[in-house]
Amino acid sequence: MKKQLSSIPYSVLDLATVIEGKTPADTFKTSLDLAQHVEKWGYTRYWLAEHHNMASVASSATSVVIGYIAGGTKTIRVGSGGIMLPNHSPLIIAEQFGTLESLFPGRIDLGLGRAPGTDQLTAMAIRGEQRMVAAQNFPQDVLKLQTYFSLDNSRSSVRAVPGEGLDIPIWILGSSTDSARLAAALGLPYAFASHFAPAQFLTAIKIYRDNFKPSESLDAPYVLACVNVVAADTDGEAQKIATSLYRLFKGIITGKRELLQPPANSIDDVLNEYEQEQVNQMLSCTFVGSKDTIAEDLQAFLDQTQVDEIMATSHIFEHQARLHSYELLADVFKKKS
């Protein structure tokens, strides 16, 4: 049966973007305000991502920010999209998320990635040479986390307190086929980073679905796709607002990162022809336009992918414009005219 947008959950990935002229402290305040609004608009979960040594991303201490957002909201699930597990001891993550789940029962998600969330030099500063080994041990470290959360570990000499015996959903995050195979083998839900790495998206989710093994956590495959969304009252207004997003990705491809910049008049004022081609490849899972345009394009995306949940991230300079974008997107999923 064909899925409709109104039949699937919709969620938020907040990259805690620092905008030009503001500080991380300002970012945290606007993130909480956004979370409180999207909770009212029916969003299912609110995730934050771990990044390091990036002036434009404030969520480096991801667990701390998750606690701040969960403490300022009431019902929305809050979690990581994701924790970059090779940067950490599995025991420490079990304790941190066990603490979060104890404080905010039934509301915490633990999404796990194997990338460092930074450049290699910074990755070495985080865990030294051990990090390189830890990346190879990602599957084993996921199993360790499951063990720490299990009641069966209660007689072990190493225990996660708090954490042990708590129901904390683990998600595998990915941008490649390797993560798809792991999520399938462990029977865990799979969240794909199609908002910046769409190239292997369709291949990865097919591998995941074809190889999925039911587990105590999950009976059937569950795919969450993260996409970029910039919604406004008109297509033209949305295209202008989206130039901040394009400029941010220009910084990624050129290696000249900067804080999120205000909108330009058009994409031609931000990117040359060569840069547009590169950015468009990274942003092929991006939806920009009015509510009607977003609804049509997102439904076509759902028809093609049959994902189980859509998570939106929105790099928008003005906070009120970002709130309006998420409100319009909620209307799309709730089929408001």
C-alpha positions in Angstrom: 0.0 0.0 0.0 1.3 3.5 -0.9 2.4 5.5 2.1 1.1 9.0 2.7 2.9 11.7 4.5 0.1 11.9 7.0 0.7 8.2 8.0 4.4 8.5 9.0 6.2 10.3 11.9 8.1 13.5 11.3 11.0 14.7 13.4 13.8 17.2 13.8 17.6 17.0 13.5 19.1 20.1 15.1 22.8 20.7 14.2 22.9 23.5 16.7 24.1 25.8 14.0 25.8 29.0 15.2 24.8 32.0 13.0 26.9 35.0 12.1 26.9 37.5 14.9 25.7 35.0 17.6 27.4 32.7 20.1 26.9 29.0 21.1 25.0 30.3 24.1 22.5 32.0 21.7 22.3 28.8 19.7 21.3 26.7 22.8 18.5 29.2 23.6 17.0 29.1 20.1 17.3 25.3 20.0 15.3 25.0 23.1 12.7 27.4 21.8 12.5 25.4 18.6 12.1 22.2 20.5 9.3 23.6 22.5 7.5 24.7 19.4 7.9 21.5 17.4 6.7 19.5 20.4 3.4 21.4 20.1 3.3 20.9 16.3 3.4 17.1 16.7 7.0 16.2 15.9 8.0 12.8 17.2 11.7 13.3 18.2 14.4 16.0 18.4 17.9 14.8 17.8 21.3 16.6 18.1 24.5 15.6 16.5 28.1 15.3 17.8 30.6 17.4 15.9 34.0 18.8 17.1 36.2 21.7 16.1 33.6 23.3 14.0 32.9 27.0 14.7 29.4 26.7 13.2 28.2 23.7 15.3 27.6 24.0 19.0 26.6 20.5 20.0 30.0 19.0 20.7 28.9 18.0 24.3 25.9 16.2 22.8 24.7 14.5 26.0 24.7 17.7 27.9 22.7 19.5 25.2 20.2 16.6 25.1 19.6 17.0 28.8 19.1 20.7 28.4 16.5 20.2 25.6 14.7 17.3 27.4 14.6 19.3 30.6 12.8 22.2 28.8 10.3 20.0 27.0 7.6 17.5 28.2 6.7 14.8 25.7 8.9 14.9 22.6 11.6 12.2 22.4 15.1 13.7 22.6 18.3 12.0 21.5 21.5 11.8 19.4 21.8 11.8 15.7 24.3 10.8 16.7 26.9 10.0 19.2 30.1 9.2 17.4 30.9 6.0 19.4 34.6 5.6 18.4 35.2 8.9 20.3 34.0 7.4 23.5 34.1 4.4 25.8 30.9 2.4 25.5 30.6 2.3 29.3 30.7 6.1 29.5 27.9 6.4 26.9 25.9 3.8 28.7 26.2 5.8 31.9 25.4 9.1 30.3 22.3 7.9 28.4 21.3 5.8 31.4 21.4 9.1 33.4 19.3 10.8 30.7 16.8 8.0 30.6 16.5 8.0 34.4 15.9 11.8 34.4 13.5 11.7 31.4 12.0 8.2 31.3 10.6 7.0 28.0 11.9 10.0 26.0 15.6 9.3 25.2 17.0 7.9 21.9 20.6 6.8 21.3 21.7 7.1 17.7 25.2 5.8 17.0 27.7 6.6 14.3 31.1 5.4 13.5 32.6 8.5 11.9 34.5 11.0 14.2 32.3 13.9 13.5 35.4 16.0 12.8 38.7 16.1 10.9 41.4 13.5 11.5 43.7 15.8 13.5 40.9 16.6 15.9 39.9 12.9 16.1 43.5 12.1 17.2 43.2 14.9 19.9 40.0 13.2 21.2 41.2 9.7 21.6 44.7 9.5 20.1 45.7 6.4 18.2 43.0 4.5 20.1 40.3 6.2 18.1 41.6 4.6 14.9 41.2 1.2 16.4 37.9 2.1 18.0 36.4 2.9 14.5 37.2 -0.6 13.4 35.6 -1.9 16.6 32.3 -0.1 16.1 30.2 -3.2 15.7 31.7 -4.8 18.9 31.2 -1.5 20.8 27.5 -1.4 19.8 27.2 -4.9 21.3 29.0 -3.8 24.4 26.4 -1.0 24.8 23.6 -3.4 24.5 25.2 -5.6 27.1 25.6 -2.7 29.5 21.9 -1.8 29.1 20.8 -5.4 29.6 19.6 -6.9 33.0 21.8 -9.9 32.1 24.8 -7.8 32.9 23.8 -7.4 36.6 26.4 -10.0 37.7 29.2 -8.6 35.6 32.2 -7.0 37.3 31.7 -3.9 35.0 28.2 -2.4 35.1 26.5 0.8 33.9 24.8 2.5 36.8 22.5 4.1 35.8 21.8 2.4 32.5 21.4 -1.2 33.4 17.9 -2.6 32.7 16.7 0.6 31.1 14.8 0.7 27.7 17.0 3.0 25.7 16.4 2.5 21.9 19.6 2.2 19.9 19.7 3.4 16.3 22.4 2.8 13.8 23.2 6.0 11.8 25.0 5.9 8.5 25.9 7.4 5.2 27.2 4.3 3.6 26.3 0.6 3.0 28.6 -0.6 5.9 26.2 0.9 8.4 23.2 -0.6 6.6 24.6 -4.1 6.9 25.3 -3.7 10.6 21.9 -2.3 11.4 20.3 -5.2 9.5 22.5 -7.8 11.3 21.6 -6.5 14.7 18.0 -5.9 14.0 18.1 -2.2 14.9 16.4 0.9 13.3 18.4 2.6 10.7 18.8 6.4 10.2 20.4 7.6 7.0 22.2 10.9 6.6 20.7 11.7 3.2 20.8 15.4 4.2 24.5 15.6 3.3 25.5 12.2 1.9 22.7 11.0 -0.5 24.8 9.1 -3.0 24.4 5.6 -1.4 21.0 6.2 0.2 18.9 4.0 -2.0 21.4 1.2 -2.2 21.9 1.3 1.6 18.3 1.1 2.6 17.8 -1.8 0.1 20.7 -3.7 1.7 19.2 -3.0 5.1 15.7 -4.2 4.2 16.9 -7.2 2.3 19.2 -8.4 5.1 17.2 -7.4 8.2 17.1 -9.9 11.0 14.3 -9.4 13.5 15.5 -8.8 17.1 14.2 -8.2 20.6 14.4 -4.5 19.7 12.6 -4.6 16.3 10.4 -7.0 14.4 10.7 -5.4 11.0 13.0 -2.9 9.2 12.6 0.7 10.1 14.2 3.4 8.0 14.5 7.1 9.0 15.7 9.5 6.3 17.1 12.8 7.3 16.6 15.6 4.7 17.0 19.3 4.4 13.9 21.4 4.4 13.4 25.1 3.8 9.8 26.1 3.7 8.3 29.5 3.4 5.0 31.1 2.2 6.2 31.3 -1.4 8.7 29.3 -3.5 10.7 32.5 -4.2 11.0 33.4 -0.5 12.1 29.8 0.3 14.7 29.9 -2.4 16.1 33.1 -1.1 16.2 31.8 2.5 17.9 28.6 1.3 20.9 30.5 0.1 22.2 30.4 3.7 22.2 26.6 3.4 24.0 26.7 0.0 26.7 29.0 1.4 27.2 26.6 4.4 27.8 23.7 2.0 30.1 25.8 -0.1 32.2 26.1 3.0 32.3 22.3 3.3 33.4 21.7 -0.3 36.0 24.5 -0.3 37.3 23.9 3.2 36.5 27.5 4.2 33.9 27.0 6.8 32.1 29.9 8.4 29.2 30.7 10.7 25.7 30.5 9.1 25.4 33.6 6.9 22.3 35.7 6.1 20.5 35.0 2.9 21.6 36.4 -0.4 19.3 37.4 -3.2 19.9 34.2 -5.3 22.0 31.1 -5.5 24.0 32.8 -8.2 25.2 35.3 -5.7 26.6 32.5 -3.5 27.9 29.8 -5.8 29.6 29.7 -9.2 28.5 27.1 -11.7 31.1 24.5 -10.6 30.2 25.0 -6.9 26.5 24.7 -7.7 27.1 21.3 -9.3 29.0 20.0 -6.3 26.6 21.4 -3.8 23.6 20.0 -5.7 25.0 16.5 -5.5 25.3 16.8 -1.7 21.9 18.4 -1.4 19.8 16.1 -3.7 17.6 15.2 -0.7 16.7 18.8 -0.1 13.2 20.3 -0.2 12.8 24.0 -0.7 9.6 25.9 -1.4 6.1 26.7 -0.4 3.9 24.3 1.6 2.3 23.0 -1.6 5.7 22.5 -3.3 7.2 20.8 -0.2 4.1 18.5 0.1 4.4 17.4 -3.6 8.1 16.9 -3.5 8.2 15.1 -0.2 5.4 12.8 -1.2 7.3 11.9 -4.4 10.4 11.2 -2.1 8.2 8.9 0.1 6.8 7.1 -3.0 10.3 6.4 -4.2 11.9 5.4 -0.8 9.0 4.1 1.3 10.8 5.3 4.4 9.1 4.9 7.8 10.0 8.3 9.2 11.3 11.7 7.8 13.6 13.8 9.9 14.1 17.4 8.8 17.1 19.7 9.4 16.8 23.3 8.5 19.8 25.7 8.2 17.9 29.0 8.3 19.4 32.3 9.4 16.5 34.0 11.0 15.0 32.1 14.0 11.5 33.2 13.2 11.8 32.0 9.6 13.1 28.7 10.9 10.2 28.3 13.2 7.8 29.2 10.4 9.5 26.6 8.2 9.0 23.8 10.7 5.4 24.9 11.3 4.6 24.8 7.6 6.3 21.3 7.4 4.1 20.1 10.3 1.1 21.3 8.3 2.3 19.2 5.3 2.4 16.1 7.4 -0.9 16.9 9.1 -2.4 17.8 5.7 -3.6 21.2 6.6 -4.5 23.4 3.7 
